Amino acid sequence: VRSMASFKVGLCQMTARNDKEVNFGICKALVCEAAEQGCQLVALPECFSFIGAQKGEAQQAAESLEGPTMQRYRDLAREQQIWLSLGGFQEKVEGEPDNKILNTHVVLNSSGEMVA
């Protein structure tokens, strides 16, 4: 009989807004709570960092994966020593038209490194 190691995952729901600061504060609180409860991986929902209320807002808010918003989540993963599954990040890709953005799912390890 094999013994399976325990792995705890936190699945978080939240209502994103068109305000990155507010959303980060909510996500940080959820991640910290999950870490305190022993989770090793936290999954945040699609549009965790931003959801547009009006046409064009998502395009204006989009950033590269090396931008300041993703850096905050990398720092959070490292500080809490937890893996993050970040659903639906509005990614702006260099060389693409300004109105074209990608809906990118990102996975960060507990060192804050992007692994997927």
C-alpha positions as semicolon CSV with decimal commas, in nm:
position;residue;x (nm);y (nm);z (nm)
1;V;0,000;0,000;0,000
2;R;0,142;0,334;-0,106
3;S;0,108;0,644;0,104
4;M;0,007;0,958;-0,083
5;A;0,146;1,290;0,028
6;S;-0,106;1,557;0,115
7;F;-0,135;1,860;-0,112
8;K;-0,374;2,140;-0,019
9;V;-0,520;2,370;-0,286
10;G;-0,713;2,691;-0,224
11;L;-0,976;2,780;-0,484
12;C;-1,067;3,146;-0,452
13;Q;-1,360;3,339;-0,589
14;M;-1,388;3,714;-0,598
15;T;-1,565;3,981;-0,797
16;A;-1,304;4,171;-0,994
17;R;-1,347;4,539;-1,073
18;N;-1,190;4,784;-1,310
19;D;-0,942;4,882;-1,037
20;K;-0,612;4,691;-1,014
21;E;-0,532;4,822;-0,664
22;V;-0,862;4,707;-0,517
23;N;-0,833;4,369;-0,691
24;F;-0,477;4,316;-0,570
25;G;-0,579;4,392;-0,213
26;I;-0,858;4,134;-0,231
27;C;-0,634;3,875;-0,399
28;K;-0,356;3,932;-0,147
29;A;-0,596;3,881;0,144
30;L;-0,729;3,560;-0,014
31;V;-0,378;3,425;-0,081
32;C;-0,259;3,508;0,271
33;E;-0,564;3,341;0,424
34;A;-0,511;3,030;0,211
35;A;-0,141;3,020;0,305
36;E;-0,232;3,046;0,674
37;Q;-0,463;2,746;0,626
38;G;-0,177;2,542;0,483
39;C;-0,250;2,567;0,111
40;Q;0,043;2,506;-0,120
41;L;-0,133;2,627;-0,435
42;V;-0,393;2,901;-0,472
43;A;-0,605;2,937;-0,785
44;L;-0,744;3,282;-0,857
45;P;-1,026;3,329;-1,110
46;E;-1,025;3,464;-1,462
47;C;-0,982;3,843;-1,470
48;F;-0,839;3,833;-1,116
49;S;-0,641;4,153;-1,170
50;F;-0,885;4,357;-1,379
51;I;-1,220;4,343;-1,554
52;G;-1,332;4,626;-1,773
53;A;-1,663;4,798;-1,712
54;Q;-1,659;4,976;-2,048
55;K;-1,537;4,901;-2,395
56;G;-1,162;4,947;-2,432
57;E;-1,076;4,943;-2,061
58;A;-0,917;4,598;-2,076
59;Q;-0,694;4,708;-2,363
60;Q;-0,585;5,015;-2,166
61;A;-0,513;4,808;-1,856
62;A;-0,323;4,531;-2,037
63;E;0,047;4,486;-1,957
64;S;0,330;4,259;-2,054
65;L;0,406;3,962;-1,831
66;E;0,711;4,158;-1,713
67;G;0,497;4,455;-1,606
68;P;0,428;4,590;-1,258
69;T;0,103;4,401;-1,199
70;M;0,251;4,057;-1,260
71;Q;0,556;4,157;-1,053
72;R;0,329;4,220;-0,754
73;Y;0,187;3,869;-0,785
74;R;0,536;3,723;-0,823
75;D;0,639;3,901;-0,504
76;L;0,325;3,774;-0,329
77;A;0,399;3,413;-0,428
78;R;0,755;3,445;-0,298
79;E;0,654;3,623;0,025
80;Q;0,388;3,363;0,106
81;Q;0,594;3,068;-0,027
82;I;0,294;2,952;-0,228
83;W;0,221;2,856;-0,588
84;L;-0,029;3,079;-0,770
85;S;-0,252;2,985;-1,062
86;L;-0,360;3,316;-1,212
87;G;-0,651;3,285;-1,451
88;G;-0,709;3,529;-1,733
89;F;-0,445;3,802;-1,721
90;Q;-0,482;4,074;-1,987
91;E;-0,146;4,045;-2,160
92;K;-0,019;4,309;-2,399
93;V;0,231;4,167;-2,647
94;E;0,505;4,382;-2,796
95;G;0,470;4,420;-3,171
96;E;0,094;4,360;-3,170
97;P;-0,163;4,636;-3,233
98;D;-0,265;4,827;-2,917
99;N;-0,619;4,691;-2,932
100;K;-0,504;4,326;-2,937
101;I;-0,454;4,162;-2,600
102;L;-0,424;3,801;-2,488
103;N;-0,621;3,630;-2,212
104;T;-0,323;3,453;-2,051
105;H;-0,325;3,199;-1,770
106;V;-0,007;3,220;-1,560
107;V;0,134;2,978;-1,302
108;L;0,393;3,105;-1,053
109;N;0,593;2,879;-0,826
110;S;0,662;2,953;-0,460
111;S;0,980;3,139;-0,558
112;G;0,776;3,378;-0,774
113;E;0,908;3,230;-1,099
114;M;0,673;3,198;-1,394
115;V;0,657;2,829;-1,481
116;A;0,359;2,826;-1,716
